[in-house]
């Protein structure tokens, strides 16, 4: 740090600063330093003088902090020590690793103490000026320009008063019996004024430090806990997202766990073919092969027993295979928007031979596509990027939504899932209501809810793979008569995204983070969730005043 200061601000002067006291000396002069670092966040060197405008030097990578600190091969007079202010950068894993590698002794830092650093007041002044602006910066580049502009507007007299206040600050600390400040300065009345400190005072001070330490540890723990609420209409892919978190951030599904999904896969496969056969009667579609009518009757006779026992007997698999190959059944499947059918129907029915084997064990992909209606609240825990996530998946059907209110308190972010492919479908619980319109109505109520003013809203426009296939065959005007674009994925998907984002009534202060997703694509969800986590980290830093 001292070398960086000398190179940046005093290139023509030579100083000898013992490594372990350099920063303490600096902070008691008229030049004061504050370094703020966080990964991918704007870093600032700030220097304030009594008669000159404050100097702000902007840097970006946090690893610069490591690079500028003297290396172990440089001559030293004693083992290096550091007493820091518990800022996030000082406690980052990379910094901890560096200190361990180079033998830097980390001294215990106090939780609270008087602030003797005038530059903190400069930051306060800059922050007040930033908050007073009609709009906040939306990029690092814009933030840099705004900071430079506001810096030039600070009166010189303000800076002079800040610098000249330092002696009074020290006197006030001494008068209050001293103590340790976060800025490496140890001021004690018994050493500076020749007085003694009673045993009771020492015990009280130690007790106070213990309380402060506990509060700090609790605060740090709370800051690392992220509560995510998965909301959305029924069959929008919420439960699949939860399964992906287990695959990506835990150890996935063990062989034993996969075996437990056999019965669910069998049931989903049987229910899918039965839904198609029932729809053929309603849509008045005939079988291409008349003999398939007998297969259909046998299907309904065998299905209940097979599902109840969690089995997939050979005769039943043969019946389903013949039915699925029939041209009339395929014609009915192509009209699936006219009735209720699981999204995974084709996936399982096209792989019937593998599923029907006696030694069949569901794969991770099979498990992802299983459909079981979520009732109540399903909670999942995992760790990612040093954050401890609690993800809550609640049922999306109307009858389940009354349970959401119990999850709202302390939510870090809401992930709202929308099934893009449902634009031409109606609700299972209300066949008069378009599914996309229901999702928009629900999103409006969540996004503009007064309780979520400060909550990050992340929009997952899900099932993009199904939407891309469907849009070429089923026009978007079914859902949005005002749509005049082409029946292509890029234009149609962008239109849907805009429709949802336009529901946000507080665009000036609230941002919707939209992502196109395919919940069954592990690589896609891994990439998107990484971006989501970065948003959460950024907003946490912003709430702490570091972004």
N, C-alpha and C positions, 0 to 999 in steps of 0.2 A: 504494500500500500504506500509506504513512504517513498519507494522508488518511483511509483506512478505519479505521486503528488509532485515530486521534484521535477520529473520529466515534463509533466503537463503544465505546471505553473511557475517553476523556478529553474528553467533550463540553464541559466548562466550563473547559478549560485551553488555552493557546495555546503552540505550539512552533514553532521554526524549524529544520527539518531539511533540510540540503542533499540534494537528490534522490539524488546518487550515493553518499552515505555513510549515509543514513538507516537502512538495514537493519543495517549493521554496528554502528552505535551501539546500536540496540535489543538486539541479541543479546549485548552485553556488560553489560547492566543486569540488575536482578532481574526484569525482565519479558521473557519470551522468546516468540518467535512461530514457529509452524510452520504452513504452509498446504499442505494436500494437496488436489489437484484432479485429476479425471479426468472425461470426459464421462459424464453420467448416473450418476455415482458420488457418494456422500456426501462433501461437502467439510467440513473442520473448521478453524476458527480456534481455536487453543489458547493460553491465557495462564496462566502460573503465577506466583504471588507467594510471598513468604517466609512470610507469616502468614495467607494466605487460601486457601480451597479453589480448585482450578484451575477456570478458566472455559472452557467449551466452547461455541462458537457454531457451529451447523450451517447450511450452505448447500448448494444443489444444483447449479445450472448452472455449468459450468467457465468460461463466458464472463464470469462475475462478476469473474474475475481480471483480465480485460482492462479491464472497465468501471471498476474502482476505481483503476487506475494513472493518474497525472497525464497529461493530454493535452499535445500539443506547443505549444498556444497559451498555456500557463501560463509565467510568467517563470522562467528558470533562470539559474544562475550559470556553468554549464558544460554541455557535451554530456552527456546521461544515459548512464550505463554500468551494466551488470549483470553480476555474477559470481555464478552460481547453483550449485546442488549437483547438477546433472544429473538432477533428478527428472523423471519422464515429462511432467508438466504443463509444465515450462519448455521442453521440447523439442517440444511439440505443434506441429503445422503452423500452427494459428491463432495461437499465441504468436509463432512465428517470423515470420509475416506481419505481425503487429502491430509487432514490434520493427523490422522493415524499413521499414514505412510511417512510423513516427515517429522514425526515426533513432537508435534505441537501440543503442549499441555493446555487443556481447556479448563479454565477456572469456573467455578459455580457462579452463575449470574443472578443478581437480585431480580425479583419480580416487579417491584415498584420502588421508585425513589424520585427525589426532585430532579427536574430537567435543567441542567446547566448549559445546554447547547443552544445558543441563539438561532442557529440555522433551522431548528425545529419550528420557530415562529415564522421564518420565511416560508417553510412548507405550508404552514397553516394559512398564511396570507395568500399564497398561490392557490391553495385548495378552495378558499372562500371565493376568490375571483373566478375560478373555474366553475364552481357551482352557481355563481351568479349569472353566468352566460346563458343566453336563451336556449342553447342546445349543447349537448356534450360531444366531445370529439368521437368520431366513429372509427378512427384508425390511428396507428402509432405515428404515422407521418403528420396527421392533423394535430394530434396531441402535442407533438414536438413544436410545431409552429405556434400553437396557442400558448404553450408555456413560455416560449421566447417572447411572444408579444406581451403577455401579462407581466413577465419579469421586468421589461423595460418601463412598465407603467408604475412600478413601485417607487415612491418618493425616496430620494437619498436620505432625507431626515429620518425616515423610518429605520433605515439600515444603521444610521449613526446611533439612534436610541437603543437599538438591539445590542450593538457591540458594547456601548457604554454601560449597559445594564448588568454585564457579567460580574463585576465586583460586588454589586448589591446581591446578586443571586448567591454567591459564595458565602457572604456574610449571613444571609438568611438561613442557609443550610447549617452553618456553624451554630447559629443561635438556636436552632431547633435540635441540637445535639448531634448533628451530622448524620452519617450513614453512608451507604454505598449507592452511587448513582449508576444508571445503565451505561454510562460513558466512561468507565474505567477510572473514575476518580474516587479515592477513598478519603473522606473528610470526617474526622472524628473529633469531638470536642475535647476529649481527654488528651489527645496528642497535640492539638493545635492551640489550646488555650490553657493547658496545664491543669485541667480539672480531672476529676475521677468519675467513673461511671459505676453506679451501684450494681450489685448482683441482680436486684429486682429489674433494673432497666435492661440489663443484658438478657435476662430470661424473657422479658416482655418482647424485646426486639427479636429474639430467636423464635418465639411463638408466632409473632407477626409474620416473620419470613416463612415459617412452615405453612401458615394459612395462605400466604401469597403463592407459595410454590404449588400447593394443592389446587388452588383456583386456576393457576396457569396451566397445570397438567390437565385439569378437567376441561378447560377451554380449548386446549390443543386437541384433546380427544374428540370433543364435540365438533371442532372444525374439520376433522377428518372423517366424520360420519355423514354420509350422503343418503338422504331418503328420497327414493324415486317412486312415483306413483304412475302406474300404467293404466291409462284410461282410454276409452273408445267404445264404439258400439259393438254389439256381438259379432263374433267371427271376423274381427279385424286383424287378428294375428298377435294379440297380446301374449297369450300363453306360449306361443312359439318363440317370441322374443325371450321369455323367461328361460325356456329350454336352451336357447342359444347361449345365455349367460353361463349356464352350467357347463356347456361344452367348451366355451371359450375361456372362462375365468376359473373354472374348477377343473376336475379331472374327467369331465364328460360322464357318459353313462357306462357303468361297468357291464360286463356280460350278464351278470345276474340281474341287474336293473333292466337291461334290454329284454331279457326273457319275460319279465313281468308285463311288458307291453305286447306280448303275443296276442293275448285275448282282445286287446284294444284294436290291434291291426286287423284281426279276423272280423271283429264287429264292424269296424269302419268299412271294410270291403263288402261284407254282406249287406249292410245298410245302404251302401251306395248303389249296388246293382238292383236292390229292391226299390229304391226311390225312382230309378229309371224305368223299371217295369211298371210301377204304378202310374207314372206320368204318361206312359204309352197309351194307357186306357183313356186318360183324361184328354190327351191331345189327339186321340183317334189315329194313332200310328200303328200300322200292321207289321207283323214280323216278316222278314224276307223269306224265312223258311217256316212254314206252318208248324213243323214239329217242335219249334221252340216254345209254342204255347204250352205243351206238356211239360217242358223243362221249367217254365215259369211257375206252373202249379206245384211241381216238386220242390222248387226253390222255397216257396212260402211254407210248405209242409215241413221242410228240414231246418229252416233258418232259426226258428225260436229255440229249438233244442241245442243247436250248435253254439249259438251265442251264450246260452245259459251255462253250458259246460266249458266255454272258452276253447272250443275245438274247431278244426277245419277238416272234416272228413273228406276222403278222396272222392266219393260220389258227389258231394256238394261242390267241390272245386271243379269237377268235370262239367256239372250243370252250368255253373257261373261262367266257365271258359267258353262253352258253346253259345250261351246267351250274349256274352260280350262281343263275340265274333259276328253276330247277326247284323245285317245291314239295317234292319228296322231299329234295333237297339242303338246302333251308332247314330242313326238319324235323330232319334230322341235325345241322345246325349248332346248332340250339336245344338239342341234347343233348350239347354239346361237353364237359361235365364228365365224360362217360363215356369220353373218350379224350384223347390229347394233341393240343392245337391252339394255335398261336401266338395271343397276345392281339391281334396286329395283323391277323389274317385278315380280319375284316369291313372294317377300314379300307381295305385295299388292294383287296379284291374289289368293294367298293361304288364304287370310283373307277377301275375297270378301263379305261374309255374314255380317261381322261387318261393313265394309265400306259402304254397300248398305242400311243400316238402315236410316230411316228418321231423327233420332236425332243424327246422327253420328257427333262426334267432334274429330278431329285428336289428337292423343297422341303426347307426345314429340318425341317418337320413329318414329311415322309416319312423323312428320315434318322433322326430321333428314334425312329421306330417300327421301324426295321430290327432284326432279331434275328440275331446271330451269337454262337455260344457262346464265352464268354471262356475262353481257356486261358492259363495262366501269369499274369503280373501286368502290368497296364497302368497306367503312371504318367502323371499329368497335372499340369502346373504352371500356376498363374495367381496374380494379385495382386488383393486386395480389402481395402479399409479399412486400407491400409498393412501388410497381412500378406501374406507369401509362402506360398501353399498348395502342398503336395505331396499330391495325392490318389492313392491306390492302389486300383485295382479288381482284385479277384482272383476267379477262377472260383468259382461257388457250388456246383457239383455236388460230390458226395462225393469224387470222384477228384481234384479240384482243391484241396481244403481242406488237404492236407498241406503245401501251399506257403505257407500263411498265416504260419507261424511266422517266416519270414524277414522279414516286414514289421512285426513286433510292437515291435521296439526303438525307443524314443523317440517313440512315438505320442502325439500331442496329444489326439486324440479319435477315437472309433469311431462311424461312422454305420452302424447296423444296419438293413437294409432287409427289410421283410416284405410279401409280396404278400397283401393282405387278401382279394382275390378268389379266392385259392387254398384257401379253407377247405373246399371240397367236391371238391378234386382230389387225385390221388396223384402221387408222384414219378415222373419219367420213368425214373430208374434203379432204382426199387423200388416196384412197383405195389401193395405191401401197406402202404405208409407214407403217411399223410395229409400233405400239404404243410405245412399249418398246424402240425401236431404236430411235424414236422421242424424248422420255424423256431423253435418254442418251445424245443425241446431244444437247438438250437444257440445261441439267445440266452441260455439259462440257463448254458451252459458259458462263454460270453464274459463276461456281466455279472458273474458270481461268481468269475471267474478271479483268483487272487491277484496276477497280474502287472498287472491292470488296476484295482487298488484306487483309484489316484489318477487314472485316465483317465476323461474325460467320455464317457458313453454317450448317444448321440443315436439315438432310435428313429424311423425313418421307416415309418409304417403306410401303405404305398404302394398304388397302384391303387384309390384310393377311388372313382373314377368307375365302374370295372367292378364294384366291390363294391356300390355303391348300386343299380345295375341288377339285379345278380344276387340280392341278398338278398330281393327281393320274390317271386322264383320258386323259389329253392333255400334251404330253412330252415337256420339256423345250427346246429341240433341234429345235423346230419350230422357236424359236427366236435366240437361240445360238447353232448352229450346233456343236461347239467345246465342248459342255457340255458332260461329260462322267459319271456324277454321277447318283444316283438313283432318281426315281420320288417320292421323299419324301420331306415333307415340310422343315425339318431342313437343309438338304443338298442343296436343290434347292434354298431356300431363302438366305442362306449364300453365294451361288454363285452369286446371283443377287446383294447382298450388296457389295461384293468384286468388281464386275464389275463397279459399280458406284464410289466406293471409289478410284479405280485405275485411274479414270479420273482426279483426283486431281494431278496437275503437281508440286505442292509445298508442298509435304508431310512433309518436314523438318520444315516448318514454319506455315503451315495451317492444321488444323485438321477438319475433317468432323465428325459431331456428328450424328450418324445413329440410327434410332429407327424403329422397326416394329410396325405398328399401324393398328387399325381398327377404322376408323373415326366414325362409327355408335355406337361404344362401349364407352359410357360415362366414365366408370371406367378406361378403358385403356387410353383414351385421357387425363383424369385428372392426371393419374400417369406419363405419358410421358411429359405433359406440365410442371408438377412440376420439372422434371429433366431438361427440357429446360430452365426454369427460373433460376435454379441454375447455369447453364452454363453461362447465360447472366450476372448474379450477379458476378460470378467468373471473367469473362472477364472484367467487369466494374472495379472490384478491381485491376485487373492486369494493366489496363490502367492507374489507379491512382497510381500505384507502390506499391500496398498493397498485391499483390499475385505473 
